[in-house]
Amino acid sequence: MSEKQTIRIGLAQINARVGDLKGNVEKIIKFAEDAAKIGVDILSFPELAITGYPPEDLLLKSKFVDDNIAALGVIAKKTASIDMAIVVGFVDKKDDIYNAAAVLNRGKIAGIYHKNYLPNYGVFDEKRYFKSGTGCSIFIIRGVPVGINICEDIWYPEGPSMTQALAGAQLIVNINSSPYHAGKWRFRERMVSTRASDNTVFIAYTNMVGGQDELVFGGHSMIFNPKGELIARGKQFEEDIITADLDLKMVDIARLRDPRRRSVMFSPEIVSNVKTVNVSLAVMGAITGAVTGKRKPKIMSEAVEPLDPVEEVYQALVLGTRDYVQKNGFKKAVIGLSGGIDSALVAVVAVDALGKKNVTGVFMPSQYTMPESGEDVDALVQNLGIKLLTIPINDIFKIYIDNLSKEFAGMKPDITEENIQARIRGNIMMALSNKFNWLVLTTGNKSEMSVGYATLYGDMAGGFAVIKDVPKTLVYELVKYRNRCDKTGLPPVPERVLLKEPTAELRPGQKDSDTLPPYDILDPILNAYVEEDRSIKEIADMGFDEKMVAKVVSMVDRSEYKRRQAPPGIKITPRAFGKDWRVPITNGYKR
């Protein structure tokens, strides 16, 4: 290798749509053509970029697997004129099916890597579908030994990255579809930094971006040098190509100065089983192209600054909403507006995701609705510039009560009558959805969903639950953030909405605090129980009243049947209700 040998790496964090093989192929080809214009030598795409992630039970359809392999062939053919190694995630089929990465060059598949470590926790279920790979290769690209592996592989200190580095790899290309939750990027960066420094190797970590059902992929691709230093970081929640010129001499210097590599105890068979694959690209320097001899355009490697923690969550909600609506063939959304903070947050997220012309608000007052609620709804829709429909429910509610008067004779009004009002509103929302092909965005937050403070077939009725995984206390922070950063200078959410006490307005003088502890007490209890699986006693020992904790825990456990019938919503916490949370409905265990 030349003293000045460098290689230009490109990471294409794309927004792939599950099952849209044709669309994903077109996007991959377009990004490859763009990368070629700036002289990229190796371009990597995310894990399962051809199929989208996670393809789930589409993988049980033989034709889908075959079509994805054919799509890989289309990419190879369409990029045959590009002198660049392209790493693409796809599903390979041999004796079984594998989560795989193909290395393409000049119209051919130079080699394939099979993912060794298959995650089977949280939202992941890869062992249901894939067989684990058992080996790894070194790809010689422009004279540079490159190790390629996939997502979970890099989380293991003694995994493929170590084996490939010991076998001579100077660059590890790790392709990912790593779902977002708040703050996850910090842990991920520390891990990749450690792998780079421990193995004295460059690591290029490419991640997916976009929304897929309840998951959001945050992008945030990154490149680390052999010292474990960050040299480039991609945007969050946006498609991007991250580029850097890697001085491979830095690897040689680092390895000469690091005695740990000489002291590593490993079986010689491990390294001897690493195959070497020569990819037919000419050796070249950092400045000129090997084939054309022309100077490469200059690039600037930069580490894009991460978003503020609250802004990060907000942007995840916007991306998740936009992609769920648009990828499922909808253009417009409709939201029930109450004058409260939850529906206000969903409305501003929807406008930022879809545009004000594509969002309609519906106000459905009853005899219990306070005048202030109507005023706040009017102010919100005026600030956002969205259409508002006002449909009172008093007359419909009266018909329900009259028709049930015989059956309810002699019984006092209770939660039954409250839920009838919510279900009337749910029916109206679904009628509008059917008539105008609007997707109903529900407005319940995680605190409410945890304890079942929601009406089945009422306010839970809809197509997508935008803030389903957002605790109530965080709802306030998100609204404050959105009001602060409004580019028009006019905060969209009226200040009174932030100040007034939460209420469902289903009976005279009702407040959420009549049923629930204050949210600044409820949310920490829920975090301890739902996120951390702590017992009642353990939570009480944190300083909470044990009877209150027991009541909250009982409400969470009893509400599982409701949550199973709720629409999907965006995951922003480490443990969201859905794939992360698999508690039986019929459950006799009490904590």
Backbone torsions as a table, in degrees:
resi	resn	phi	psi	omega
1	MET	NA	137.7	-179.5
2	SER	-62.5	150.8	178.2
3	GLU	-57.4	-33.1	-175.8
4	LYS	-106.7	20.0	-177.2
5	GLN	-62.9	124.3	173.0
6	THR	-132.2	166.4	178.1
7	ILE	-139.3	141.7	-178.9
8	ARG	-97.8	116.1	-178.3
9	ILE	-101.4	143.0	175.4
10	GLY	-130.6	135.2	178.9
11	LEU	-115.6	116.8	-177.1
12	ALA	-100.9	96.6	177.2
13	GLN	-88.2	104.9	-174.0
14	ILE	-110.1	161.4	176.9
15	ASN	-100.5	94.1	180.0
16	ALA	-90.7	149.7	178.5
17	ARG	-108.4	127.1	-178.5
18	VAL	-58.0	129.0	176.2
19	GLY	83.7	-12.7	-178.8
20	ASP	-88.9	71.1	-174.9
21	LEU	-60.3	-43.8	-178.2
22	LYS	-63.4	-47.1	-179.6
23	GLY	-64.9	-40.1	179.3
24	ASN	-66.4	-39.8	178.0
25	VAL	-62.3	-45.8	179.7
26	GLU	-59.8	-39.9	-179.6
27	LYS	-67.6	-42.7	179.6
28	ILE	-60.9	-43.9	179.8
29	ILE	-63.9	-42.6	179.8
30	LYS	-62.3	-43.8	179.1
31	PHE	-66.3	-35.6	178.3
32	ALA	-65.2	-42.0	178.8
33	GLU	-64.2	-41.3	178.3
34	ASP	-64.3	-40.5	-179.9
35	ALA	-66.8	-35.8	179.9
36	ALA	-63.8	-33.0	-179.1
37	LYS	-65.3	-24.0	179.4
38	ILE	-106.7	18.3	170.6
39	GLY	73.9	27.2	178.5
40	VAL	-68.0	135.8	178.6
41	ASP	-91.0	-40.6	177.8
42	ILE	-127.7	125.5	177.9
43	LEU	-120.6	124.4	-179.6
44	SER	-111.8	141.4	175.8
45	PHE	-110.8	166.1	-176.7
46	PRO	-68.2	169.4	174.3
47	GLU	-58.5	133.5	180.0
48	LEU	49.6	42.6	-178.9
49	ALA	-63.8	-31.0	-177.9
50	ILE	-71.9	-41.4	-177.0
51	THR	-89.0	-20.8	-166.2
52	GLY	81.8	159.6	-175.7
53	TYR	-131.2	136.4	-5.5
54	PRO	-92.6	135.2	-179.2
55	PRO	-74.9	-14.2	175.3
56	GLU	49.9	-133.0	-170.8
57	ASP	-74.3	-0.5	167.3
58	LEU	-59.7	-26.8	-179.8
59	LEU	-69.0	-15.1	177.7
60	LEU	-84.9	-4.1	177.9
61	LYS	-97.0	114.1	-175.9
62	SER	-58.0	-38.2	-178.4
63	LYS	-65.1	-37.0	178.6
64	PHE	-61.6	-44.3	179.1
65	VAL	-63.3	-43.9	180.0
66	ASP	-64.5	-40.3	179.8
67	ASP	-65.2	-34.5	179.1
68	ASN	-69.2	-34.3	176.6
69	ILE	-68.6	-40.3	176.1
70	ALA	-62.6	-36.7	178.8
71	ALA	-64.0	-36.6	176.1
72	LEU	-60.7	-40.9	177.7
73	GLY	-62.8	-36.5	177.3
74	VAL	-63.6	-43.6	179.3
75	ILE	-61.6	-44.9	179.4
76	ALA	-59.2	-44.6	-178.5
77	LYS	-66.5	-44.0	-176.5
78	LYS	-72.2	-18.3	178.9
79	THR	-108.1	15.5	-175.0
80	ALA	-61.8	-27.5	-177.2
81	SER	-86.0	-3.2	-177.5
82	ILE	-95.1	123.6	179.6
83	ASP	-85.7	77.9	-174.7
84	MET	-156.7	142.3	173.0
85	ALA	-85.2	129.4	-177.2
86	ILE	-118.9	123.3	179.6
87	VAL	-103.2	119.9	-174.0
88	VAL	-129.3	132.2	176.2
89	GLY	-81.3	134.5	-179.9
90	PHE	-156.5	-180.0	176.5
91	VAL	-103.0	118.3	179.1
92	ASP	-95.7	150.5	178.7
93	LYS	-128.9	116.8	174.3
94	LYS	-123.8	-109.0	172.8
95	ASP	-74.9	-19.8	179.7
96	ASP	-150.2	-165.0	174.6
97	ILE	-110.6	148.2	-173.6
98	TYR	-132.2	143.6	166.6
99	ASN	-75.4	115.3	-165.3
100	ALA	-134.1	162.2	172.6
101	ALA	-125.4	128.8	176.9
102	ALA	-105.6	141.8	173.5
103	VAL	-104.9	115.5	-177.4
104	LEU	-105.5	144.5	173.6
105	ASN	-161.2	130.3	174.9
106	ARG	53.7	41.5	175.2
107	GLY	84.2	1.6	-177.6
108	LYS	-122.9	158.7	172.1
109	ILE	-91.0	106.5	-176.6
110	ALA	-74.0	-30.4	-179.3
111	GLY	-176.3	165.3	-178.2
112	ILE	-135.9	138.2	174.8
113	TYR	-115.5	137.6	176.6
114	HIS	-105.4	130.2	179.9
115	LYS	-57.0	127.5	-177.5
116	ASN	-82.6	-46.0	-174.5
117	TYR	-104.8	118.9	-177.4
118	LEU	-104.7	117.6	-179.5
119	PRO	-71.6	141.5	-179.7
120	ASN	-144.7	54.5	-178.9
121	TYR	-148.3	165.2	178.7
122	GLY	54.7	-124.5	-179.0
123	VAL	-85.3	-3.2	-174.5
124	PHE	-92.6	143.7	179.6
125	ASP	-147.0	43.4	-169.8
126	GLU	-72.0	-25.5	179.4
127	LYS	-70.7	-15.3	174.1
128	ARG	-67.1	-27.2	-170.5
129	TYR	-116.4	-41.8	-167.5
130	PHE	-107.2	155.6	168.4
131	LYS	-96.2	142.3	179.7
132	SER	-72.6	139.8	171.2
133	GLY	-73.4	159.9	-176.4
134	THR	-124.2	-1.1	-178.4
135	GLY	-142.6	178.8	175.9
136	CYS	-150.0	163.2	-175.3
137	SER	-127.9	163.1	168.5
138	ILE	-112.7	126.5	179.1
139	PHE	-103.5	124.2	178.8
140	ILE	-90.0	109.0	-175.8
141	ILE	-122.6	119.2	-175.4
142	ARG	54.9	33.5	180.0
143	GLY	81.6	1.9	-176.4
144	VAL	-104.4	128.3	175.7
145	PRO	-74.5	121.0	-175.0
146	VAL	-123.3	128.0	173.3
147	GLY	-97.0	138.8	179.4
148	ILE	-122.2	129.4	174.1
149	ASN	-146.1	179.7	-167.4
150	ILE	-129.2	123.0	168.1
151	CYS	38.9	-100.7	-173.7
152	GLU	-55.2	-27.3	-178.8
153	ASP	-54.5	-34.9	-173.4
154	ILE	-82.0	-11.5	-179.5
155	TRP	-77.4	-11.4	-178.5
156	TYR	-100.4	118.4	-177.2
157	PRO	-55.5	-35.1	-179.1
158	GLU	-104.7	26.2	-179.0
159	GLY	-84.5	-160.7	-175.4
160	PRO	-56.8	-33.1	-178.9
161	SER	-61.3	-43.0	179.0
162	MET	-65.3	-45.1	179.8
163	THR	-60.3	-44.9	-178.8
164	GLN	-66.9	-38.5	178.9
165	ALA	-66.7	-42.3	178.5
166	LEU	-65.1	-28.5	178.8
167	ALA	-83.5	1.4	173.6
168	GLY	115.8	-2.8	-179.6
169	ALA	-61.8	133.6	176.6
170	GLN	-103.4	-14.6	177.7
171	LEU	-137.9	131.5	173.1
172	ILE	-108.7	123.8	174.2
173	VAL	-103.3	113.4	-178.1
174	ASN	-113.4	118.1	-178.1
175	ILE	-102.8	141.3	-168.9
176	ASN	-138.6	154.1	159.4
177	SER	-132.2	77.6	-173.6
178	SER	-98.3	112.9	-175.9
179	PRO	-65.9	153.2	-179.1
180	TYR	-82.4	142.7	151.0
181	HIS	-145.0	161.8	-171.1
182	ALA	-56.0	126.5	175.6
183	GLY	79.0	-0.6	-176.4
184	LYS	-61.2	-31.1	-176.5
185	TRP	-59.6	-31.4	-178.7
186	ARG	-64.8	-46.8	179.1
187	PHE	-64.4	-40.7	-178.9
188	ARG	-64.0	-42.9	-179.7
189	GLU	-65.2	-40.0	177.8
190	ARG	-61.5	-41.2	-179.8
191	MET	-64.6	-48.4	-177.9
192	VAL	-66.1	-38.7	176.1
193	SER	-58.3	-43.4	179.3
194	THR	-64.3	-43.1	178.8
195	ARG	-61.9	-40.0	-179.0
196	ALA	-65.0	-46.8	-177.6
197	SER	-72.7	-38.4	180.0
198	ASP	-64.9	-33.9	-177.1
199	ASN	-102.9	5.5	-177.6
200	THR	41.1	64.5	-174.3
201	VAL	-148.4	150.2	169.2
202	PHE	-73.2	139.9	174.0
203	ILE	-125.9	126.6	175.7
204	ALA	-111.2	111.5	-174.3
205	TYR	-106.7	109.2	-178.2
206	THR	-102.4	130.2	-178.3
207	ASN	-123.8	151.6	175.7
208	MET	-70.2	158.9	172.3
209	VAL	-133.4	147.6	175.9
210	GLY	125.6	173.3	179.6
211	GLY	-105.8	139.7	176.5
212	GLN	-141.4	103.7	-174.3
213	ASP	54.6	-120.9	-178.2
214	GLU	-84.7	-8.7	-177.4
215	LEU	-92.7	147.6	170.0
216	VAL	-125.0	137.0	175.7
217	PHE	-108.4	125.8	-167.5
218	GLY	-91.8	2.1	-175.4
219	GLY	68.7	-119.8	174.8
220	HIS	60.8	37.4	176.9
221	SER	-64.0	158.2	-172.3
222	MET	-155.3	158.5	178.6
223	ILE	-131.4	129.7	177.9
224	PHE	-118.9	147.4	177.2
225	ASN	-91.8	174.9	-175.6
226	PRO	-64.0	-12.4	174.6
227	LYS	-87.5	-1.2	-176.5
228	GLY	81.8	18.9	-178.9
229	GLU	-95.3	136.5	178.1
230	LEU	-73.2	126.6	178.3
231	ILE	-115.2	-15.9	176.1
232	ALA	-158.2	143.8	178.1
233	ARG	-143.1	135.2	-179.2
234	GLY	-84.4	173.5	179.1
235	LYS	-69.4	157.5	172.7
236	GLN	-95.3	133.9	173.3
237	PHE	65.1	21.9	177.0
238	GLU	-138.6	147.2	172.1
239	GLU	-65.5	148.9	-173.4
240	ASP	-166.4	155.0	166.2
241	ILE	-117.4	118.3	-179.6
242	ILE	-100.4	127.6	-175.9
243	THR	-126.9	153.6	175.0
244	ALA	-160.8	146.6	171.1
245	ASP	-94.5	118.9	-175.8
246	LEU	-99.9	121.2	176.9
247	ASP	-85.1	101.0	-173.8
248	LEU	-69.1	-15.8	175.8
249	LYS	-62.2	-26.5	179.4
250	MET	-61.4	-32.4	178.3
251	VAL	-67.6	-45.8	179.0
252	ASP	-58.6	-45.4	-178.6
253	ILE	-63.4	-45.3	-178.4
254	ALA	-63.1	-39.3	-178.0
255	ARG	-72.8	-32.0	175.3
256	LEU	-66.2	-32.1	-175.4
257	ARG	-93.3	-5.6	-176.3
258	ASP	-110.0	106.1	-176.5
259	PRO	-73.5	-12.1	-176.8
260	ARG	-60.5	-37.1	-177.6
261	ARG	-61.1	-35.3	-179.5
262	ARG	-74.2	-21.1	-175.2
263	SER	-96.1	-6.8	-176.4
264	VAL	-65.2	129.4	177.2
265	MET	-95.2	116.2	178.9
266	PHE	-147.8	158.3	178.7
267	SER	-74.6	125.7	178.9
268	PRO	-56.5	-27.6	-179.0
269	GLU	-62.6	-32.0	-177.6
270	ILE	-60.9	-50.6	-178.6
271	VAL	-72.3	-36.2	-178.0
272	SER	-66.6	-21.8	179.3
273	ASN	-85.9	-4.7	176.9
274	VAL	-74.9	120.9	-179.0
275	LYS	-83.1	149.1	176.0
276	THR	-108.8	128.4	-178.8
277	VAL	-121.0	122.1	177.8
278	ASN	-88.5	120.7	176.6
279	VAL	-95.7	128.9	-167.9
280	SER	-80.1	66.7	170.7
281	LEU	-114.8	139.0	179.8
282	ALA	-68.6	149.7	175.4
283	VAL	-69.8	141.6	-178.7
284	MET	-150.3	164.4	177.9
285	GLY	-92.5	-173.5	-175.8
286	ALA	-76.4	-26.6	-168.0
287	ILE	-98.6	-37.2	-175.7
288	THR	-115.5	152.4	176.0
289	GLY	-79.6	142.7	-175.6
290	ALA	-68.4	-35.6	-175.0
291	VAL	-85.4	-48.9	-174.8
292	THR	-87.5	-26.0	-175.6
293	GLY	76.4	-1.2	-179.6
294	LYS	-77.5	152.7	177.0
295	ARG	-69.5	137.6	176.8
296	LYS	-75.0	148.4	174.0
297	PRO	-65.4	147.0	179.3
298	LYS	-70.3	146.2	174.5
299	ILE	-128.3	158.2	177.2
300	MET	-118.2	111.8	174.4
301	SER	-76.1	127.9	-179.2
302	GLU	-142.3	148.4	176.1
303	ALA	-100.0	100.4	179.1
304	VAL	-60.3	132.8	-178.1
305	GLU	-68.3	134.3	178.0
306	PRO	-64.0	155.8	179.1
307	LEU	-74.2	156.4	170.8
308	ASP	-57.3	145.3	-175.5
309	PRO	-52.7	-41.2	-179.7
310	VAL	-74.4	-40.9	177.4
311	GLU	-60.9	-38.0	178.9
312	GLU	-57.9	-48.2	178.7
313	VAL	-63.1	-43.1	-178.8
314	TYR	-59.9	-46.2	-179.0
315	GLN	-66.2	-32.3	175.1
316	ALA	-63.9	-40.9	178.5
317	LEU	-64.8	-40.9	179.6
318	VAL	-64.2	-48.3	-178.9
319	LEU	-64.9	-44.6	-179.6
320	GLY	-61.4	-39.5	178.9
321	THR	-68.8	-47.5	-179.4
322	ARG	-57.6	-48.5	-175.4
323	ASP	-70.4	-36.7	178.8
324	TYR	-64.1	-44.9	-179.1
325	VAL	-65.0	-53.2	-172.4
326	GLN	-74.6	-39.1	-179.6
327	LYS	-69.2	-19.0	177.2
328	ASN	-99.1	14.7	170.0
329	GLY	84.6	10.6	176.1
330	PHE	-93.9	156.0	174.9
331	LYS	-116.1	-26.8	-174.1
332	LYS	-129.8	156.1	179.2
333	ALA	-130.2	155.6	178.9
334	VAL	-130.6	141.7	-174.0
335	ILE	-134.1	132.7	172.2
336	GLY	-77.5	119.4	-177.2
337	LEU	-103.5	129.0	-177.2
338	SER	-110.3	-13.2	-170.7
339	GLY	94.0	0.5	179.2
340	GLY	-95.6	175.5	-172.4
341	ILE	-76.3	-32.0	-178.3
342	ASP	-65.9	-49.8	180.0
343	SER	-67.5	-29.4	176.3
344	ALA	-65.1	-43.6	179.1
345	LEU	-63.4	-45.6	179.3
346	VAL	-60.3	-38.0	-179.7
347	ALA	-64.9	-45.2	-178.7
348	VAL	-69.4	-35.8	175.7
349	VAL	-62.2	-45.0	-178.7
350	ALA	-62.7	-41.7	178.7
351	VAL	-64.4	-42.9	178.2
352	ASP	-66.4	-30.1	-178.7
353	ALA	-82.1	-39.1	-169.1
354	LEU	-117.4	-15.2	-175.2
355	GLY	93.0	145.2	-172.3
356	LYS	-63.5	-27.2	-179.7
357	LYS	-72.1	-14.6	-176.0
358	ASN	-105.8	12.2	-178.4
359	VAL	-126.5	130.9	175.9
360	THR	-122.0	134.6	175.1
361	GLY	-101.6	147.2	178.9
362	VAL	-127.5	122.7	177.9
363	PHE	-107.0	124.6	-174.2
364	MET	-125.2	75.9	-175.4
365	PRO	-71.0	152.9	174.1
366	SER	-125.4	-174.0	178.3
367	GLN	-65.8	-17.0	-178.2
368	TYR	-97.4	-2.2	-178.3
369	THR	-76.9	125.5	-180.0
370	MET	-74.6	146.5	178.4
371	PRO	-54.6	-35.5	-178.8
372	GLU	-60.8	-32.3	-179.4
373	SER	-64.8	-44.1	177.3
374	GLY	-63.5	-39.4	178.3
375	GLU	-63.7	-40.5	-179.3
376	ASP	-70.1	-35.8	175.2
377	VAL	-63.1	-46.5	179.6
378	ASP	-58.9	-43.3	-179.8
379	ALA	-65.6	-41.0	-179.4
380	LEU	-62.4	-49.1	-176.4
381	VAL	-68.9	-31.9	176.7
382	GLN	-67.4	-42.8	179.2
383	ASN	-63.9	-38.1	-177.7
384	LEU	-84.1	-21.2	-179.1
385	GLY	75.8	29.4	-178.8
386	ILE	-103.2	163.2	178.0
387	LYS	-76.0	144.0	177.6
388	LEU	-125.6	131.4	170.9
389	LEU	-108.7	132.5	176.3
390	THR	-112.6	116.5	-176.7
391	ILE	-129.0	95.9	179.4
392	PRO	-63.5	149.6	-178.0
393	ILE	-112.6	2.4	-175.7
394	ASN	-55.3	-49.2	-176.2
395	ASP	-64.5	-41.5	179.3
396	ILE	-65.0	-42.3	179.5
397	PHE	-61.1	-41.6	179.8
398	LYS	-62.6	-40.0	178.4
399	ILE	-62.6	-42.8	177.3
400	TYR	-57.5	-51.2	-176.2
401	ILE	-63.6	-41.5	178.4
402	ASP	-62.3	-41.7	-177.7
403	ASN	-71.2	-23.5	179.3
404	LEU	-99.8	3.0	-173.0
405	SER	-60.7	-37.0	179.7
406	LYS	-65.6	-46.8	-178.6
407	GLU	-68.5	-32.6	-176.7
408	PHE	-94.6	7.5	-175.4
409	ALA	-56.5	132.8	178.1
410	GLY	81.0	2.4	-178.5
411	MET	-109.0	139.8	180.0
412	LYS	-77.6	148.4	174.7
413	PRO	-59.3	142.6	179.0
414	ASP	-148.6	-150.6	-177.3
415	ILE	-64.0	-21.0	178.3
416	THR	-57.8	-50.2	179.9
417	GLU	-65.6	-34.1	176.9
418	GLU	-63.4	-45.4	-178.1
419	ASN	-68.7	-30.5	176.6
420	ILE	-59.4	-41.7	179.3
421	GLN	-62.0	-44.9	179.7
422	ALA	-63.4	-36.9	-178.2
423	ARG	-74.6	-30.5	172.7
424	ILE	-60.7	-45.8	179.9
425	ARG	-63.2	-40.5	177.8
426	GLY	-61.5	-40.5	178.1
427	ASN	-63.7	-41.6	179.1
428	ILE	-63.0	-44.0	-179.8
429	MET	-61.7	-42.9	-179.4
430	MET	-70.5	-31.0	175.5
431	ALA	-63.7	-43.6	177.7
432	LEU	-63.8	-38.7	178.2
433	SER	-61.9	-46.8	179.4
434	ASN	-62.8	-43.9	-173.8
435	LYS	-70.4	-40.1	-171.9
436	PHE	-112.5	3.5	-178.8
437	ASN	59.4	39.5	174.0
438	TRP	-94.5	139.1	175.2
439	LEU	-84.9	127.6	179.0
440	VAL	-80.2	122.3	174.3
441	LEU	-98.4	117.6	179.2
442	THR	-81.2	165.5	-167.9
443	THR	-124.2	10.9	-179.5
444	GLY	-75.3	141.8	179.8
445	ASN	-97.9	175.9	-175.5
446	LYS	-67.6	-35.2	179.5
447	SER	-60.4	-45.5	178.9
448	GLU	-67.0	-44.2	-179.1
449	MET	-64.5	-32.2	-179.4
450	SER	-62.3	-47.0	-173.3
451	VAL	-99.1	5.0	178.0
452	GLY	75.6	21.4	179.1
453	TYR	-81.9	65.5	-177.4
454	ALA	-161.7	158.3	-176.5
455	THR	-106.3	118.7	175.9
456	LEU	-61.5	131.2	-176.6
457	TYR	67.4	12.2	176.4
458	GLY	-116.1	-107.6	178.6
459	ASP	-70.2	-10.9	175.0
460	MET	-85.0	-9.1	-176.9
461	ALA	-75.1	126.9	178.7
462	GLY	163.3	-174.9	-175.4
463	GLY	-100.5	-27.1	-175.7
464	PHE	-153.6	132.8	-176.4
465	ALA	-105.3	92.3	-170.1
466	VAL	-58.3	-45.1	-174.0
467	ILE	-110.8	27.1	-179.4
468	LYS	-56.4	-29.3	-177.7
469	ASP	-108.3	16.5	-178.4
470	VAL	-105.9	113.2	177.0
471	PRO	-60.8	152.5	-175.2
472	LYS	-57.8	-41.2	-179.3
473	THR	-63.0	-33.3	177.5
474	LEU	-74.2	-29.0	175.3
475	VAL	-54.2	-45.9	179.8
476	TYR	-61.9	-42.5	-179.5
477	GLU	-64.9	-37.8	179.7
478	LEU	-67.0	-40.2	178.4
479	VAL	-67.1	-41.7	177.2
480	LYS	-60.9	-42.4	177.6
481	TYR	-59.7	-48.9	-176.7
482	ARG	-64.4	-36.3	176.9
483	ASN	-66.8	-38.6	-179.3
484	ARG	-65.7	-39.5	-169.9
485	CYS	-95.7	7.4	-177.3
486	ASP	-60.3	127.1	-174.0
487	LYS	-75.3	-17.8	-179.6
488	THR	-82.9	-12.8	-177.3
489	GLY	84.5	-2.0	179.2
490	LEU	-113.2	106.0	-179.9
491	PRO	-56.0	127.2	-174.3
492	PRO	-69.2	-33.7	-175.9
493	VAL	-96.7	121.5	-179.4
494	PRO	-56.4	141.9	-176.7
495	GLU	-58.3	-34.6	-178.4
496	ARG	-62.0	-31.4	178.9
497	VAL	-62.0	-34.5	178.6
498	LEU	-74.5	-23.8	-171.8
499	LEU	-97.8	-29.9	-172.7
500	LYS	-77.2	154.9	-177.5
501	GLU	-73.9	135.2	-178.5
502	PRO	-61.6	139.9	178.7
503	THR	-154.1	145.0	175.9
504	ALA	-84.5	-15.2	179.5
505	GLU	53.4	49.4	178.3
506	LEU	-110.7	-3.9	173.4
507	ARG	-154.2	164.7	-176.9
508	PRO	-59.5	130.1	173.8
509	GLY	66.6	18.4	-175.8
510	GLN	-68.1	140.3	174.1
511	LYS	-133.0	148.1	176.2
512	ASP	-57.1	-34.2	-177.4
513	SER	-68.4	-10.4	173.8
514	ASP	-67.5	-29.5	-174.8
515	THR	-109.1	-32.8	-172.3
516	LEU	-119.1	155.1	169.1
517	PRO	-63.5	160.1	174.1
518	PRO	-52.2	144.0	-173.4
519	TYR	-62.8	-28.6	178.6
520	ASP	-72.4	-11.8	171.9
521	ILE	-99.8	-41.7	-178.4
522	LEU	-61.7	-45.5	-174.1
523	ASP	-62.6	-42.6	175.5
524	PRO	-63.6	-35.1	176.9
525	ILE	-65.1	-45.4	179.1
526	LEU	-63.7	-39.3	178.2
527	ASN	-60.5	-43.5	-179.3
528	ALA	-66.0	-38.1	-176.4
529	TYR	-82.7	-47.2	-174.7
530	VAL	-80.9	-47.7	-175.6
531	GLU	-80.7	-34.5	-171.6
532	GLU	-112.4	-3.0	178.3
533	ASP	57.3	35.6	178.7
534	ARG	-80.0	152.1	179.7
535	SER	-80.7	169.9	178.5
536	ILE	-58.1	-44.9	-178.7
537	LYS	-64.6	-42.3	179.7
538	GLU	-61.9	-39.7	179.6
539	ILE	-69.6	-41.2	177.6
540	ALA	-60.7	-36.7	179.5
541	ASP	-67.0	-13.7	176.4
542	MET	-81.3	-2.8	175.9
543	GLY	113.7	12.5	-179.2
544	PHE	-104.2	150.5	177.4
545	ASP	-63.1	127.9	-172.6
546	GLU	-65.2	-37.6	178.6
547	LYS	-64.6	-39.5	178.2
548	MET	-64.7	-43.7	179.5
549	VAL	-61.0	-45.4	-179.9
550	ALA	-60.3	-39.6	178.3
551	LYS	-64.3	-45.2	-179.8
552	VAL	-62.8	-45.8	-179.8
553	VAL	-60.8	-41.8	178.3
554	SER	-62.3	-39.7	178.6
555	MET	-64.9	-40.6	178.1
556	VAL	-61.5	-48.5	-176.5
557	ASP	-64.5	-39.5	-177.0
558	ARG	-72.0	-16.9	-172.4
559	SER	-96.8	6.8	-177.6
560	GLU	-59.6	-39.2	-178.7
561	TYR	-62.9	-31.7	176.5
562	LYS	-68.3	-47.6	-175.9
563	ARG	-60.9	-33.3	179.7
564	ARG	-64.5	-22.1	-177.5
565	GLN	-102.6	6.4	179.3
566	ALA	-82.9	152.9	175.6
567	PRO	-67.2	160.7	176.7
568	PRO	-64.4	154.3	178.7
569	GLY	-146.2	166.3	-170.7
570	ILE	-75.6	126.8	177.1
571	LYS	-77.5	121.3	175.0
572	ILE	-131.0	-3.8	176.0
573	THR	-111.7	163.2	179.4
574	PRO	-59.8	-28.9	-179.4
575	ARG	-131.7	93.3	179.9
576	ALA	-91.7	153.0	174.0
577	PHE	-67.4	132.1	-175.4
578	GLY	133.7	-126.7	-177.4
579	LYS	-65.9	-28.7	179.3
580	ASP	-73.9	-22.3	-168.5
581	TRP	-125.3	107.4	-175.0
582	ARG	-125.5	69.3	-178.4
583	VAL	-98.5	134.2	-179.7
584	PRO	-65.6	143.3	176.3
585	ILE	-68.9	-49.2	177.6
586	THR	-85.1	104.9	-165.7
587	ASN	-148.0	113.5	-178.4
588	GLY	-94.5	3.6	-178.1
589	TYR	-85.5	129.3	178.9
590	LYS	-118.2	133.9	-178.7
591	ARG	-102.1	NA	NA
